Amino acid sequence: MRQNLNSVLGMADREGMKDETIVTSSKIGQRLERLNDMNIVSQIFFKDSKIQLVAKITIGRSSDNNIVVDNKLTSRHHAVIQKIKDAYFIKDEKSTNGTFLNGQRIPPEKYVKLNPGDKITIGNDNLVIS
């Protein structure tokens, strides 16, 4: 005989049991909760589009890039976002006009760690990390 969900939940409440989710009750859920608190970067917002981050993303004016920034101030191969261990980093590819992270020009050929909410400026365009 099947019981409906409300009767099962009512019985659990009467027996003093809490309605727990995987996030709080299991080992996997506890790990997910810790990961959620780590400010993990996972996507970029660019011109009303969400782009999932993968191991390596190229940015530039040329059509062979993963993210094409059609702007005269953008170099053909402007910057790279790369996953290193469990974090994402951006590197300027010796672009003519530079790559800016939160208003600060990043040094060419140096990896700079990305965090949620960071704003990357390439030419006149912005990409936001989330």
Secondary structure, DSSP 8 states (H G I E B T S, - for coil): ----HHHHHHHHHHTT-----HHHHSHHHHHHHHHHTT----EEEETTEEEE--SEEEEESSTTSSEE---TTS-TT-EEEEEETTEEEEEE-S-SS-EEETTEE--BT-EEE--TT-EEEETTEEEEE-
